[in-house]
């Protein structure tokens, strides 16, 4: 199986004044298509930085990153922007919804940049909103939606482009247990049904039993790499 995402010997540091913080250190990892891969670890361990680098939002100081066979560091800014538009979706903790737009408008908006007509974009938006269980809520604005519903709109917006790569940064941390479980189930279903590569950063332990693979990070390095069966076996012991 070819890896959808590959990082080779990645280093990343941040400098504030005279202080240098080494966030990622000689890190290498590959992520397979059609799986939900969870990156877990304590705050400040580098997991969000790794997600940003693998998604092309941040450049490493050294090393190479490949996404769908493309070496991201070799792409010009406009080429990288087009690559992300065509192939990637993002889900964040803060939802990033427009207050003035209702759910179907939120989801349809990015499809215009892909050449969808207004009617086609709305049809596609309706389909994915129904897929995430918001068929009856698509005319409501963010202020009229619960936190879980807002996150489902954000997922639908990312899914509408049918991305091969879906990146989620702490998607359940602002949600209660019931809504968090719904989001976890949806992300897992996207990997399975759409054969997408879903890479999720979270400290939410509920995600572990739903992930196909768990990468545990600490101090800028991957300490363990476990498949679902191994994780479940450890929890039962």
C-alpha positions in Angstrom: 0.0 0.0 0.0 1.4 3.4 -0.9 1.5 6.0 1.8 -0.6 9.1 1.3 1.6 11.2 3.6 5.3 10.8 4.3 7.6 12.8 6.4 11.4 12.1 6.3 13.7 13.4 9.0 11.7 16.5 9.8 13.1 19.2 12.0 11.2 22.3 13.2 12.2 25.0 15.6 10.7 28.3 16.7 12.8 31.2 17.9 11.4 33.9 20.3 14.0 36.5 21.1 17.1 34.6 22.2 15.1 31.5 23.1 15.1 28.6 20.6 12.5 25.8 21.0 13.1 22.6 19.1 9.6 21.3 18.4 10.3 18.4 16.0 13.5 16.4 15.9 14.5 14.1 13.1 10.9 12.8 12.8 9.9 10.3 10.2 6.4 8.9 9.7 4.1 7.6 6.9 0.3 7.6 6.9 -1.8 5.3 4.8 -4.9 6.1 2.8 -8.3 5.0 4.0 -7.4 5.1 7.7 -8.1 7.3 10.7 -4.7 8.0 12.2 -4.6 9.7 15.6 -1.6 11.7 16.8 -1.8 11.9 20.6 0.4 13.4 23.3 0.7 16.1 25.9 0.3 19.8 25.1 3.4 21.2 23.5 4.7 17.9 22.3 4.7 19.0 18.6 1.6 17.2 17.4 -0.1 20.2 15.9 3.1 21.4 14.4 3.5 18.0 12.7 -0.1 18.2 11.4 0.6 21.7 10.0 3.7 20.4 8.2 2.1 17.3 6.8 -0.8 19.5 5.5 1.5 22.0 3.9 0.5 24.9 6.2 4.0 25.1 7.6 7.4 24.4 6.2 9.9 22.3 8.1 13.4 23.6 8.7 14.9 20.5 7.2 13.7 17.1 5.9 11.1 16.2 3.2 7.4 15.9 3.1 5.3 14.1 0.5 1.5 14.3 0.1 -0.1 12.1 -2.5 3.3 11.7 -4.1 4.0 15.4 -4.3 7.0 16.8 -2.5 5.4 19.8 -0.8 8.6 21.9 -0.3 9.2 21.9 -4.0 5.8 23.5 -4.8 5.6 27.3 -5.2 3.2 29.2 -3.0 0.4 29.3 -5.6 1.0 25.6 -6.5 0.7 24.6 -2.8 -2.4 26.7 -2.4 -4.0 24.9 -5.4 -2.9 21.5 -4.1 -4.6 22.2 -0.8 -7.7 23.4 -2.5 -8.0 20.3 -4.7 -6.9 17.6 -2.3 -7.2 18.6 1.4 -9.9 19.4 3.9 -9.4 20.9 7.4 -11.4 20.7 10.6 -10.4 22.8 13.6 -11.3 23.1 17.2 -12.9 26.6 16.7 -15.2 25.6 13.8 -14.2 28.7 11.7 -17.7 29.4 10.4 -19.0 32.7 9.0 -21.7 34.2 11.4 -23.8 35.6 8.5 -24.1 32.4 6.5 -26.4 29.5 7.1 -25.1 25.9 7.1 -25.7 25.1 3.4 -24.1 28.4 2.4 -21.1 27.6 4.6 -20.6 24.3 2.9 -21.3 25.5 -0.7 -18.9 28.5 -0.5 -15.6 26.8 -1.1 -17.1 24.7 -4.0 -17.3 27.9 -6.1 -13.5 28.1 -6.1 -13.5 24.6 -7.6 -15.7 25.6 -10.5 -19.0 24.3 -9.2 -22.1 26.3 -10.4 -24.3 27.8 -7.7 -26.9 25.1 -8.1 -24.4 22.2 -8.2 -22.6 23.6 -5.1 -25.9 23.7 -3.2 -26.8 20.2 -4.2 -23.4 18.9 -3.1 -23.7 20.9 0.2 -27.1 19.4 0.9 -25.8 15.9 0.3 -22.9 16.2 2.7 -25.0 18.0 5.3 -27.4 15.1 5.2 -24.5 12.7 5.5 -23.4 14.3 8.8 -27.0 14.3 10.1 -27.9 18.0 9.5 -30.4 17.6 6.8 -33.1 19.4 8.9 -30.7 22.2 10.1 -29.1 23.4 6.9 -30.9 26.8 6.8 -29.7 27.8 10.3 -26.8 30.1 11.1 -24.0 29.3 13.6 -25.7 31.2 16.4 -28.7 28.9 16.1 -26.6 25.7 16.2 -25.1 23.8 19.1 -21.3 23.3 19.3 -21.6 19.7 18.0 -23.7 20.9 15.1 -21.2 23.7 14.2 -18.5 21.1 14.1 -20.6 18.9 11.8 -21.0 21.8 9.5 -17.3 22.3 9.5 -16.8 18.6 8.7 -19.4 18.8 5.9 -17.6 21.9 4.4 -14.3 20.0 4.4 -16.0 16.8 3.0 -17.8 18.6 0.2 -14.7 18.9 -1.9 -14.2 15.1 -1.6 -10.7 15.5 -0.3 -8.2 12.7 -0.3 -6.6 14.1 2.8 -8.6 15.3 5.8 -6.8 17.0 8.7 -8.5 17.5 12.1 -6.9 19.5 14.9 -8.5 18.8 18.3 -12.0 18.4 16.7 -13.7 17.2 19.9 -12.0 19.2 22.6 -14.7 21.9 22.8 -17.6 19.4 22.8 -19.4 17.4 25.5 -19.2 13.6 25.5 -22.3 13.0 23.4 -21.3 15.4 20.6 -17.7 14.4 20.8 -18.8 10.8 20.1 -20.8 11.9 17.1 -17.8 13.7 15.6 -15.5 10.7 16.2 -18.0 8.4 14.5 -18.3 10.8 11.5 -14.5 11.1 11.1 -14.1 7.3 11.2 -16.9 6.9 8.7 -15.2 9.3 6.3 -12.0 7.3 6.3 -14.0 4.1 5.7 -16.7 5.2 3.2 -14.7 7.8 1.2 -11.3 6.0 1.4 -9.9 9.3 2.7 -6.7 9.7 4.7 -7.9 11.2 8.0 -5.2 12.5 10.3 -6.4 13.7 13.6 -4.5 15.5 16.4 -6.1 15.1 19.8 -5.6 14.4 23.5 -9.2 13.1 23.7 -8.9 9.5 24.9 -12.3 8.6 23.4 -10.7 8.8 19.9 -8.3 6.0 20.7 -10.8 3.1 20.4 -12.0 4.5 17.0 -8.6 5.1 15.4 -7.0 2.6 13.1 -3.6 3.7 14.2 -2.3 5.7 17.2 0.9 7.7 17.1 2.0 8.8 20.6 4.3 11.9 20.6 6.4 13.4 23.3 9.2 16.0 23.1 9.0 16.3 19.3 9.4 12.5 18.7 7.0 9.6 18.1 7.4 7.3 21.0 5.0 4.6 19.9 3.1 3.5 16.8 0.2 1.2 17.5 -2.5 -0.4 15.4 -6.1 -0.6 16.7 -6.0 -4.2 17.7 -2.9 -3.6 19.8 -4.5 -0.6 21.5 -7.7 -2.5 22.3 -5.6 -5.5 23.7 -3.7 -3.2 26.0 -6.9 -1.6 27.3 -8.3 -5.0 28.2 -5.2 -6.2 30.1 
